[in-house]
Amino acid sequence: MNVIKVASRSRTALVAGAIAGVCRENGSAEVQAIGAGAVNQAIKAVIIAKGYLREEGKNIVFVPSFVGIEIEGQERTAVRITVEVQESKIHIEKDSDIQNSAGMAFNQTEKELDIAAPNP
């Protein structure tokens, strides 16, 4: 898998578009940054990508880790962010009726786990 490399001067919206595109295509993406400024831009880009994909009913989760890499013969530590798509099963709008939304969530869980609803 190709790694999306982020620098401190990277434009977050462009990086977010790349993350979203790779996630759409592969279901996951790898983002890498070295240094505080680059890590800051990478995290912001992941958050923006989350918004892009949310509009399509997709949710992303990410797991950061440290990786050792070699640059010009020197060992460096980079932050690697693994981004994975999790399909949303229930989408709740901000101004939704919470009671109705809770009922939808229960019904979805009931179907997935084959739970019988209690008799009134």
MMTF fields as JSON, N, C-alpha, C and O atoms, coordinates in Angstrom:
{
  "mmtfVersion": "1.0.0",
  "mmtfProducer": "UNKNOWN",
  "numBonds": 479,
  "numAtoms": 480,
  "numGroups": 120,
  "numChains": 1,
  "numModels": 1,
  "chainsPerModel": [1],
  "groupsPerChain": [120],
  "chainIdList": ["A"],
  "bondAtomList": [4, 2, 8, 6, 12, 10, 16, 14, 20, 18, 24, 22, 28, 26, 32, 30, 36, 34, 40, 38, 44, 42, 48, 46, 52, 50, 56, 54, 60, 58, 64, 62, 68, 66, 72, 70, 76, 74, 80, 78, 84, 82, 88, 86, 92, 90, 96, 94, 100, 98, 104, 102, 108, 106, 112, 110, 116, 114, 120, 118, 124, 122, 128, 126, 132, 130, 136, 134, 140, 138, 144, 142, 148, 146, 152, 150, 156, 154, 160, 158, 164, 162, 168, 166, 172, 170, 176, 174, 180, 178, 184, 182, 188, 186, 192, 190, 196, 194, 200, 198, 204, 202, 208, 206, 212, 210, 216, 214, 220, 218, 224, 222, 228, 226, 232, 230, 236, 234, 240, 238, 244, 242, 248, 246, 252, 250, 256, 254, 260, 258, 264, 262, 268, 266, 272, 270, 276, 274, 280, 278, 284, 282, 288, 286, 292, 290, 296, 294, 300, 298, 304, 302, 308, 306, 312, 310, 316, 314, 320, 318, 324, 322, 328, 326, 332, 330, 336, 334, 340, 338, 344, 342, 348, 346, 352, 350, 356, 354, 360, 358, 364, 362, 368, 366, 372, 370, 376, 374, 380, 378, 384, 382, 388, 386, 392, 390, 396, 394, 400, 398, 404, 402, 408, 406, 412, 410, 416, 414, 420, 418, 424, 422, 428, 426, 432, 430, 436, 434, 440, 438, 444, 442, 448, 446, 452, 450, 456, 454, 460, 458, 464, 462, 468, 466, 472, 470, 476, 474],
  "bondOrderList": [1, 1, 1, 1, 1, 1, 1, 1, 1, 1, 1, 1, 1, 1, 1, 1, 1, 1, 1, 1, 1, 1, 1, 1, 1, 1, 1, 1, 1, 1, 1, 1, 1, 1, 1, 1, 1, 1, 1, 1, 1, 1, 1, 1, 1, 1, 1, 1, 1, 1, 1, 1, 1, 1, 1, 1, 1, 1, 1, 1, 1, 1, 1, 1, 1, 1, 1, 1, 1, 1, 1, 1, 1, 1, 1, 1, 1, 1, 1, 1, 1, 1, 1, 1, 1, 1, 1, 1, 1, 1, 1, 1, 1, 1, 1, 1, 1, 1, 1, 1, 1, 1, 1, 1, 1, 1, 1, 1, 1, 1, 1, 1, 1, 1, 1, 1, 1, 1, 1],
  "groupList": [{"groupName": "MET", "atomNameList": ["N", "CA", "C", "O"], "elementList": ["N", "C", "C", "O"], "formalChargeList": [0, 0, 0, 0], "bondAtomList": [1, 0, 2, 1, 3, 2], "bondOrderList": [1, 1, 2], "singleLetterCode": "M", "chemCompType": "L-PEPTIDE LINKING"}, {"groupName": "ASN", "atomNameList": ["N", "CA", "C", "O"], "elementList": ["N", "C", "C", "O"], "formalChargeList": [0, 0, 0, 0], "bondAtomList": [1, 0, 2, 1, 3, 2], "bondOrderList": [1, 1, 2], "singleLetterCode": "N", "chemCompType": "L-PEPTIDE LINKING"}, {"groupName": "VAL", "atomNameList": ["N", "CA", "C", "O"], "elementList": ["N", "C", "C", "O"], "formalChargeList": [0, 0, 0, 0], "bondAtomList": [1, 0, 2, 1, 3, 2], "bondOrderList": [1, 1, 2], "singleLetterCode": "V", "chemCompType": "L-PEPTIDE LINKING"}, {"groupName": "ILE", "atomNameList": ["N", "CA", "C", "O"], "elementList": ["N", "C", "C", "O"], "formalChargeList": [0, 0, 0, 0], "bondAtomList": [1, 0, 2, 1, 3, 2], "bondOrderList": [1, 1, 2], "singleLetterCode": "I", "chemCompType": "L-PEPTIDE LINKING"}, {"groupName": "LYS", "atomNameList": ["N", "CA", "C", "O"], "elementList": ["N", "C", "C", "O"], "formalChargeList": [0, 0, 0, 0], "bondAtomList": [1, 0, 2, 1, 3, 2], "bondOrderList": [1, 1, 2], "singleLetterCode": "K", "chemCompType": "L-PEPTIDE LINKING"}, {"groupName": "ALA", "atomNameList": ["N", "CA", "C", "O"], "elementList": ["N", "C", "C", "O"], "formalChargeList": [0, 0, 0, 0], "bondAtomList": [1, 0, 2, 1, 3, 2], "bondOrderList": [1, 1, 2], "singleLetterCode": "A", "chemCompType": "L-PEPTIDE LINKING"}, {"groupName": "SER", "atomNameList": ["N", "CA", "C", "O"], "elementList": ["N", "C", "C", "O"], "formalChargeList": [0, 0, 0, 0], "bondAtomList": [1, 0, 2, 1, 3, 2], "bondOrderList": [1, 1, 2], "singleLetterCode": "S", "chemCompType": "L-PEPTIDE LINKING"}, {"groupName": "ARG", "atomNameList": ["N", "CA", "C", "O"], "elementList": ["N", "C", "C", "O"], "formalChargeList": [0, 0, 0, 0], "bondAtomList": [1, 0, 2, 1, 3, 2], "bondOrderList": [1, 1, 2], "singleLetterCode": "R", "chemCompType": "L-PEPTIDE LINKING"}, {"groupName": "THR", "atomNameList": ["N", "CA", "C", "O"], "elementList": ["N", "C", "C", "O"], "formalChargeList": [0, 0, 0, 0], "bondAtomList": [1, 0, 2, 1, 3, 2], "bondOrderList": [1, 1, 2], "singleLetterCode": "T", "chemCompType": "L-PEPTIDE LINKING"}, {"groupName": "LEU", "atomNameList": ["N", "CA", "C", "O"], "elementList": ["N", "C", "C", "O"], "formalChargeList": [0, 0, 0, 0], "bondAtomList": [1, 0, 2, 1, 3, 2], "bondOrderList": [1, 1, 2], "singleLetterCode": "L", "chemCompType": "L-PEPTIDE LINKING"}, {"groupName": "GLY", "atomNameList": ["N", "CA", "C", "O"], "elementList": ["N", "C", "C", "O"], "formalChargeList": [0, 0, 0, 0], "bondAtomList": [1, 0, 2, 1, 3, 2], "bondOrderList": [1, 1, 2], "singleLetterCode": "G", "chemCompType": "PEPTIDE LINKING"}, {"groupName": "CYS", "atomNameList": ["N", "CA", "C", "O"], "elementList": ["N", "C", "C", "O"], "formalChargeList": [0, 0, 0, 0], "bondAtomList": [1, 0, 2, 1, 3, 2], "bondOrderList": [1, 1, 2], "singleLetterCode": "C", "chemCompType": "L-PEPTIDE LINKING"}, {"groupName": "GLU", "atomNameList": ["N", "CA", "C", "O"], "elementList": ["N", "C", "C", "O"], "formalChargeList": [0, 0, 0, 0], "bondAtomList": [1, 0, 2, 1, 3, 2], "bondOrderList": [1, 1, 2], "singleLetterCode": "E", "chemCompType": "L-PEPTIDE LINKING"}, {"groupName": "GLN", "atomNameList": ["N", "CA", "C", "O"], "elementList": ["N", "C", "C", "O"], "formalChargeList": [0, 0, 0, 0], "bondAtomList": [1, 0, 2, 1, 3, 2], "bondOrderList": [1, 1, 2], "singleLetterCode": "Q", "chemCompType": "L-PEPTIDE LINKING"}, {"groupName": "TYR", "atomNameList": ["N", "CA", "C", "O"], "elementList": ["N", "C", "C", "O"], "formalChargeList": [0, 0, 0, 0], "bondAtomList": [1, 0, 2, 1, 3, 2], "bondOrderList": [1, 1, 2], "singleLetterCode": "Y", "chemCompType": "L-PEPTIDE LINKING"}, {"groupName": "PHE", "atomNameList": ["N", "CA", "C", "O"], "elementList": ["N", "C", "C", "O"], "formalChargeList": [0, 0, 0, 0], "bondAtomList": [1, 0, 2, 1, 3, 2], "bondOrderList": [1, 1, 2], "singleLetterCode": "F", "chemCompType": "L-PEPTIDE LINKING"}, {"groupName": "PRO", "atomNameList": ["N", "CA", "C", "O"], "elementList": ["N", "C", "C", "O"], "formalChargeList": [0, 0, 0, 0], "bondAtomList": [1, 0, 2, 1, 3, 2], "bondOrderList": [1, 1, 2], "singleLetterCode": "P", "chemCompType": "L-PEPTIDE LINKING"}, {"groupName": "HIS", "atomNameList": ["N", "CA", "C", "O"], "elementList": ["N", "C", "C", "O"], "formalChargeList": [0, 0, 0, 0], "bondAtomList": [1, 0, 2, 1, 3, 2], "bondOrderList": [1, 1, 2], "singleLetterCode": "H", "chemCompType": "L-PEPTIDE LINKING"}, {"groupName": "ASP", "atomNameList": ["N", "CA", "C", "O"], "elementList": ["N", "C", "C", "O"], "formalChargeList": [0, 0, 0, 0], "bondAtomList": [1, 0, 2, 1, 3, 2], "bondOrderList": [1, 1, 2], "singleLetterCode": "D", "chemCompType": "L-PEPTIDE LINKING"}],
  "groupTypeList": [0, 1, 2, 3, 4, 2, 5, 6, 7, 6, 7, 8, 5, 9, 2, 5, 10, 5, 3, 5, 10, 2, 11, 7, 12, 1, 10, 6, 5, 12, 2, 13, 5, 3, 10, 5, 10, 5, 2, 1, 13, 5, 3, 4, 5, 2, 3, 3, 5, 4, 10, 14, 9, 7, 12, 12, 10, 4, 1, 3, 2, 15, 2, 16, 6, 15, 2, 10, 3, 12, 3, 12, 10, 13, 12, 7, 8, 5, 2, 7, 3, 8, 2, 12, 2, 13, 12, 6, 4, 3, 17, 3, 12, 4, 18, 6, 18, 3, 13, 1, 6, 5, 10, 0, 5, 15, 1, 13, 8, 12, 4, 12, 9, 18, 3, 5, 5, 16, 1, 16],
  "groupIdList": [1, 2, 3, 4, 5, 6, 7, 8, 9, 10, 11, 12, 13, 14, 15, 16, 17, 18, 19, 20, 21, 22, 23, 24, 25, 26, 27, 28, 29, 30, 31, 32, 33, 34, 35, 36, 37, 38, 39, 40, 41, 42, 43, 44, 45, 46, 47, 48, 49, 50, 51, 52, 53, 54, 55, 56, 57, 58, 59, 60, 61, 62, 63, 64, 65, 66, 67, 68, 69, 70, 71, 72, 73, 74, 75, 76, 77, 78, 79, 80, 81, 82, 83, 84, 85, 86, 87, 88, 89, 90, 91, 92, 93, 94, 95, 96, 97, 98, 99, 100, 101, 102, 103, 104, 105, 106, 107, 108, 109, 110, 111, 112, 113, 114, 115, 116, 117, 118, 119, 120],
  "secStructList": [7, 7, 3, 3, 3, 3, 7, 6, 6, 7, 7, 2, 2, 2, 2, 2, 2, 2, 2, 2, 2, 2, 2, 2, 2, 2, 1, 3, 3, 3, 3, 3, 3, 7, 1, 2, 2, 2, 2, 2, 2, 2, 2, 2, 2, 2, 2, 2, 2, 2, 2, 2, 2, 2, 6, 6, 6, 3, 3, 3, 3, 3, 3, 3, 3, 3, 3, 3, 3, 3, 3, 6, 6, 3, 3, 3, 3, 3, 3, 3, 3, 3, 3, 3, 3, 3, 3, 7, 1, 7, 7, 7, 7, 6, 6, 1, 7, 2, 2, 2, 2, 2, 2, 2, 2, 2, 2, 2, 2, 2, 2, 2, 2, 6, 7, 7, 7, 7, 7, 7],
  "xCoordList": [0.838, 0.0, 0.885, 1.873, 0.536, 1.274, 1.011, -0.094, 2.025, 1.91, 1.749, 2.505, 0.761, 0.553, 1.472, 1.293, 2.454, 3.428, 2.986, 2.61, 3.039, 2.567, 3.722, 4.486, 3.845, 4.85, 4.154, 2.932, 4.934, 4.345, 3.677, 2.805, 4.081, 3.485, 2.402, 1.874, 2.07, 1.031, -0.31, -0.633, -1.077, -2.424, -3.382, -3.555, -3.994, -4.806, -5.965, -6.272, -6.613, -7.752, -7.301, -8.013, -6.129, -5.624, -5.235, -5.521, -4.584, -4.218, -5.485, -5.558, -6.484, -7.756, -8.42, -8.963, -8.381, -8.938, -8.219, -8.842, -6.896, -6.118, -6.469, -6.635, -6.583, -6.943, -8.317, -8.494, -9.289, -10.653, -10.666, -11.337, -9.932, -9.886, -9.298, -9.838, -8.193, -7.563, -8.481, -8.592, -9.134, -10.064, -11.249, -11.701, -11.756, -12.858, -12.426, -13.173, -11.212, -10.706, -10.284, -10.587, -9.583, -8.982, -9.61, -9.351, -10.432, -10.995, -10.083, -10.469, -8.858, -7.917, -6.831, -6.656, -6.105, -5.001, -3.933, -4.221, -2.704, -1.579, -1.074, -0.801, -0.951, -0.484, 0.772, 0.818, 1.787, 3.048, 3.51, 3.397, 4.038, 4.534, 5.734, 5.821, 6.658, 7.827, 7.869, 7.884, 7.889, 7.948, 6.572, 5.546, 6.579, 5.333, 4.416, 3.212, 4.969, 4.15, 3.501, 2.336, 4.251, 3.721, 2.658, 1.643, 2.889, 1.901, 0.616, -0.48, 0.741, -0.425, -1.238, -2.459, -0.571, -1.263, -1.908, -3.014, -1.222, -1.751, -3.025, -4.005, -3.013, -4.201, -5.363, -6.488, -5.107, -6.185, -6.727, -7.935, -5.851, -6.29, -7.164, -8.149, -6.817, -7.635, -9.022, -10.025, -9.084, -10.374, -11.214, -12.419, -10.594, -11.319, -11.792, -12.922, -10.938, -11.323, -12.506, -13.38, -12.533, -13.663, -14.958, -15.984, -14.911, -16.088, -16.491, -17.677, -15.509, -15.811, -16.513, -17.519, -15.979, -16.522, -17.834, -18.672, -18.009, -19.264, -20.453, -21.542, -20.237, -21.296, -21.758, -22.861, -20.924, -21.237, -21.701, -21.848, -21.932, -22.375, -21.263, -21.521, -20.02, -18.875, -18.261, -18.244, -17.764, -17.058, -15.63, -15.393, -14.681, -13.304, -12.804, -13.215, -11.922, -11.192, -9.713, -9.32, -8.898, -7.472, -6.66, -7.037, -5.524, -4.616, -3.231, -2.629, -2.72, -1.371, -0.317, -0.575, 0.864, 1.98, 3.287, 3.318, 4.35, 5.683, 6.329, 6.203, 7.024, 7.771, 9.163, 9.339, 10.133, 11.489, 11.678, 11.333, 12.22, 12.494, 13.9, 14.479, 14.43, 15.758, 15.637, 15.029, 16.23, 16.254, 17.701, 18.345, 18.199, 19.576, 20.574, 21.486, 20.383, 21.306, 21.12, 21.851, 20.154, 19.92, 18.589, 17.591, 18.604, 17.384, 16.538, 17.026, 15.267, 14.332, 13.091, 12.815, 12.357, 11.083, 9.961, 9.939, 9.04, 7.88, 6.62, 6.598, 5.584, 4.264, 3.53, 3.395, 3.058, 2.288, 0.858, 0.614, -0.076, -1.492, -2.196, -2.24, -2.74, -3.53, -4.986, -5.553, -5.583, -6.972, -7.79, -7.437, -8.882, -9.729, -11.183, -11.666, -11.876, -13.295, -14.126, -13.884, -15.101, -16.119, -17.45, -17.831, -18.157, -19.446, -20.405, -20.547, -21.061, -22.056, -23.321, -23.811, -23.836, -25.074, -26.274, -27.366, -26.063, -27.141, -26.587, -25.514, -27.317, -26.909, -27.928, -29.117, -27.474, -28.357, -27.971, -26.825, -28.918, -28.694, -28.674, -29.204, -28.046, -27.951, -29.316, -29.49, -30.284, -31.573, -32.6, -33.8, -32.147, -33.051, -33.75, -33.267, -34.882, -35.594, -34.821, -34.725, -34.274, -33.388, -34.11, -33.514, -35.384, -36.127, -36.291, -36.12, -36.622, -36.758, -35.413, -35.352, -34.338, -33.002, -32.608, -32.012, -32.941, -32.633, -33.401, -32.872, -34.637, -35.431, -34.82, -34.783, -34.334, -33.674, -32.432, -32.183, -31.654, -30.437, -30.775, -30.097, -31.82, -32.236, -32.658, -32.271, -33.456, -33.925, -32.767, -32.769, -31.772, -30.601, -29.839, -29.442, -29.634, -28.925, -29.702, -29.122, -31.015, -31.874, -31.715, -31.641, -31.662, -31.494, -30.127, -30.012, -29.087, -27.726, -27.482, -26.788, -28.041, -27.78, -28.911, -28.82, -29.973, -31.138, -31.709, -31.939, -31.931, -32.476, -33.989, -34.5, -34.684, -36.138, -36.504, -35.996, -37.386, -37.848, -38.767, -39.525, -38.707, -39.575, -41.037, -41.37, -41.9, -43.339, -43.884, -43.55, -44.737, -45.288, -46.297, -46.846],
  "yCoordList": [-1.178, 0.0, 1.244, 1.305, 2.226, 3.476, 4.279, 4.261, 4.976, 5.799, 7.25, 7.746, 7.923, 9.35, 10.096, 10.035, 10.8, 11.507, 12.958, 13.626, 13.43, 14.767, 15.579, 15.093, 16.815, 17.747, 18.862, 18.999, 19.646, 20.734, 21.783, 22.52, 21.852, 22.822, 22.213, 22.893, 20.955, 20.303, 20.988, 21.399, 21.1, 21.682, 20.589, 19.571, 20.817, 19.774, 19.313, 18.121, 20.221, 19.823, 18.886, 17.94, 19.139, 18.264, 16.891, 15.863, 16.889, 15.614, 14.849, 13.633, 15.563, 14.926, 14.295, 13.194, 14.98, 14.422, 13.154, 12.195, 13.154, 11.951, 10.806, 9.667, 11.104, 10.071, 9.499, 8.281, 10.377, 9.925, 9.083, 8.052, 9.515, 8.773, 7.384, 6.409, 7.296, 5.992, 5.106, 3.906, 5.696, 4.915, 4.412, 3.284, 5.237, 4.792, 3.602, 2.641, 3.692, 2.669, 1.387, 0.286, 1.536, 0.375, 0.013, -1.068, 0.9, 0.653, 1.08, 1.037, 1.498, 1.976, 2.807, 2.768, 3.561, 4.385, 4.462, 4.297, 4.713, 4.912, 6.335, 6.759, 7.067, 8.452, 8.51, 7.911, 9.23, 9.295, 10.731, 11.513, 11.081, 12.434, 12.376, 11.516, 13.313, 13.433, 14.867, 15.812, 15.024, 16.347, 16.834, 16.429, 17.715, 18.191, 18.88, 18.624, 19.746, 20.459, 19.524, 19.695, 18.542, 17.575, 16.687, 16.382, 16.272, 15.447, 16.246, 15.705, 17.516, 18.389, 18.434, 18.28, 18.641, 18.692, 17.348, 17.304, 16.263, 14.928, 14.659, 14.152, 14.997, 14.777, 15.619, 15.126, 16.88, 17.732, 17.166, 17.193, 16.657, 16.075, 14.842, 14.647, 14.015, 12.836, 13.273, 12.675, 14.304, 14.803, 15.346, 15.1, 16.077, 16.6, 15.447, 15.465, 14.448, 13.271, 12.557, 12.049, 12.517, 11.908, 12.611, 11.962, 13.938, 14.698, 14.393, 14.245, 14.295, 13.969, 12.615, 12.478, 11.628, 10.272, 10.125, 9.297, 10.921, 10.866, 11.232, 10.68, 12.165, 12.572, 11.404, 11.434, 10.381, 9.189, 8.024, 6.901, 8.294, 7.24, 6.343, 5.241, 6.803, 6.009, 6.681, 7.906, 5.87, 6.371, 5.842, 4.732, 6.646, 6.161, 6.151, 6.955, 5.232, 5.178, 5.21, 4.809, 5.689, 5.688, 5.28, 5.511, 4.658, 4.166, 4.737, 4.413, 5.587, 6.123, 5.186, 4.468, 5.206, 4.414, 5.089, 5.926, 4.717, 5.183, 4.133, 2.934, 4.591, 3.681, 4.25, 5.463, 3.375, 3.788, 3.778, 2.801, 4.856, 4.929, 5.482, 6.097, 5.253, 5.76, 6.847, 6.647, 8.005, 9.119, 9.566, 9.959, 9.499, 9.899, 9.244, 9.896, 7.949, 7.198, 7.373, 6.768, 8.191, 8.398, 7.79, 7.878, 7.173, 6.58, 7.693, 8.482, 7.739, 8.742, 8.03, 6.889, 8.71, 8.179, 8.987, 10.215, 8.284, 8.925, 8.485, 7.453, 9.279, 8.877, 8.307, 8.97, 7.081, 6.427, 6.331, 5.841, 6.796, 6.758, 5.814, 6.061, 4.74, 3.804, 4.233, 4.304, 4.518, 4.979, 3.862, 3.354, 3.48, 2.403, 2.838, 3.535, 2.415, 2.728, 1.697, 0.493, 2.194, 1.336, 1.827, 2.973, 0.976, 1.377, 1.715, 0.95, 2.86, 3.257, 2.455, 2.348, 1.904, 1.144, 2.026, 1.807, 3.014, 3.927, 5.335, 5.636, 6.191, 7.582, 8.445, 8.403, 9.217, 10.072, 11.518, 11.91, 12.299, 13.724, 14.461, 13.976, 15.655, 16.449, 16.74, 16.599, 17.147, 17.546, 16.418, 16.678, 15.183, 14.033, 13.917, 14.407, 13.264, 12.928, 11.799, 10.699, 12.062, 11.099, 9.802, 8.726, 9.893, 8.675, 7.788, 6.571, 8.404, 7.666, 7.049, 5.902, 7.829, 7.335, 6.152, 5.189, 6.226, 5.117, 3.866, 2.756, 4.049, 2.914, 2.289, 1.066, 3.14, 2.631, 1.829, 0.759, 2.359, 1.674, 0.324, -0.67, 0.289, -0.976, -1.976, -3.143, -1.51, -2.408, -2.976, -4.158, -2.135, -2.6, -3.646, -4.682, -3.372, -4.306, -5.611, -6.696, -5.493, -6.668, -7.568, -8.79, -6.953, -7.727, -8.398, -9.572, -7.637, -8.162, -9.28, -10.249, -9.156, -10.131, -11.133, -12.037, -10.981, -11.858, -11.887, -12.95, -10.683, -10.535, -10.407, -9.681, -11.1, -10.977, -9.806, -9.69, -8.94, -7.802, -8.32, -9.264, -7.705, -8.159, -7.897, -6.899, -8.799, -8.619, -7.656, -7.757, -6.706, -5.736, -6.36, -5.679],
  "zCoordList": [0.0, 0.0, 0.0, 0.732, -0.814, -0.84, 0.421, 0.963, 0.88, 2.074, 1.642, 0.807, 2.216, 1.96, 2.915, 4.132, 2.365, 3.189, 3.36, 2.397, 4.607, 4.949, 5.511, 6.345, 5.051, 5.554, 6.33, 6.274, 7.045, 7.83, 6.943, 7.402, 5.686, 4.753, 3.864, 2.984, 4.082, 3.272, 3.505, 4.62, 2.431, 2.53, 2.993, 2.323, 4.141, 4.772, 3.899, 3.875, 3.186, 2.347, 1.227, 0.888, 0.654, -0.408, 0.142, -0.471, 1.296, 1.922, 2.301, 2.119, 2.829, 3.198, 1.984, 2.076, 0.855, -0.377, -0.792, -1.246, -0.635, -0.964, -0.02, -0.458, 1.268, 2.248, 1.921, 1.887, 1.68, 1.372, 0.1, 0.044, -0.916, -2.177, -2.014, -2.536, -1.29, -1.064, -0.217, -0.467, 0.778, 1.614, 0.797, 0.993, -0.116, -0.978, -1.833, -2.016, -2.347, -3.261, -2.543, -3.001, -1.414, -0.744, 0.594, 1.124, 1.149, 2.473, 3.607, 4.775, 3.257, 4.272, 3.601, 2.383, 4.426, 3.931, 5.013, 6.198, 4.595, 5.507, 5.316, 4.193, 6.412, 6.385, 7.25, 8.325, 6.783, 7.523, 7.643, 6.699, 8.827, 9.07, 10.006, 10.882, 9.801, 10.673, 11.183, 10.395, 12.498, 13.101, 13.533, 12.986, 14.53, 15.133, 14.128, 14.114, 13.291, 12.308, 11.311, 10.955, 10.863, 9.897, 10.539, 9.913, 11.784, 12.483, 12.688, 12.535, 13.03, 13.181, 11.885, 11.911, 10.768, 9.479, 9.143, 8.605, 9.459, 9.172, 9.965, 9.418, 11.247, 12.084, 11.579, 11.486, 11.252, 10.722, 9.416, 9.182, 8.569, 7.295, 7.518, 6.805, 8.493, 8.799, 9.266, 8.875, 10.094, 10.58, 9.425, 9.369, 8.511, 7.342, 6.461, 5.973, 6.254, 5.453, 6.086, 5.384, 7.402, 8.117, 7.731, 7.527, 7.632, 7.209, 5.78, 5.486, 4.883, 3.484, 3.384, 2.687, 4.081, 3.988, 4.741, 4.384, 5.774, 6.537, 5.655, 5.808, 4.733, 3.807, 2.94, 2.393, 2.812, 2.017, 2.891, 2.408, 4.175, 5.08, 5.573, 6.059, 5.453, 5.908, 7.13, 7.24, 8.029, 9.196, 9.129, 8.654, 9.608, 9.652, 11.087, 11.923, 11.334, 12.595, 12.234, 11.138, 13.168, 12.862, 14.072, 15.222, 13.765, 14.793, 14.503, 13.479, 15.4, 15.201, 15.79, 16.756, 15.195, 15.724, 15.325, 14.423, 16.0, 15.638, 14.75, 14.998, 13.712, 12.849, 12.619, 12.503, 12.556, 12.232, 10.726, 10.062, 10.186, 8.753, 8.548, 9.443, 7.365, 7.051, 5.995, 4.944, 6.293, 5.345, 5.198, 6.171, 3.978, 3.676, 4.635, 5.143, 4.871, 5.706, 7.201, 7.986, 7.616, 9.048, 9.46, 8.745, 10.634, 11.191, 11.814, 12.622, 11.424, 11.957, 12.474, 12.103, 13.327, 13.812, 13.185, 13.264, 12.569, 11.941, 12.674, 13.345, 12.531, 13.005, 11.805, 10.776, 11.939, 10.878, 11.383, 12.486, 10.583, 10.946, 9.983, 8.778, 10.519, 9.724, 9.824, 10.915, 8.674, 8.608, 7.977, 6.912, 8.63, 8.108, 8.059, 8.951, 7.003, 6.838, 7.584, 7.498, 8.31, 8.927, 8.395, 8.633, 7.682, 7.124, 8.256, 9.21, 8.145, 9.14, 8.914, 7.79, 9.972, 9.86, 10.158, 9.634, 10.994, 11.356, 11.237, 11.76, 10.555, 10.424, 11.16, 10.847, 12.124, 12.905, 12.653, 12.871, 12.198, 11.967, 13.304, 14.303, 13.305, 14.519, 15.139, 16.349, 14.316, 14.867, 14.834, 14.758, 14.89, 14.904, 16.251, 17.272, 16.223, 17.446, 18.125, 17.581, 19.302, 19.96, 20.312, 20.247, 20.683, 21.029, 19.792, 19.865, 18.67, 17.419, 17.015, 16.572, 17.176, 16.833, 17.708, 17.226, 18.994, 19.9, 19.484, 19.545, 19.067, 18.588, 17.352, 17.22, 16.43, 15.226, 15.602, 15.048, 16.55, 16.977, 17.604, 17.346, 18.426, 19.04, 17.975, 18.02, 17.012, 15.952, 15.146, 14.801, 14.843, 14.089, 14.897, 14.362, 16.187, 17.055, 17.18, 17.161, 17.308, 17.419, 16.196, 16.321, 15.009, 13.775, 13.731, 13.379, 14.093, 14.018, 15.021, 14.712, 16.206, 17.258, 17.428, 18.259, 16.649, 16.721, 18.139, 18.717, 18.68, 20.029, 19.924, 19.072, 20.774, 20.809, 21.708, 22.823, 21.223, 22.017, 23.116, 22.894, 24.314, 25.398, 25.062, 24.423, 25.498, 25.288, 26.328, 27.509, 25.886, 26.857, 27.781, 28.647]
}
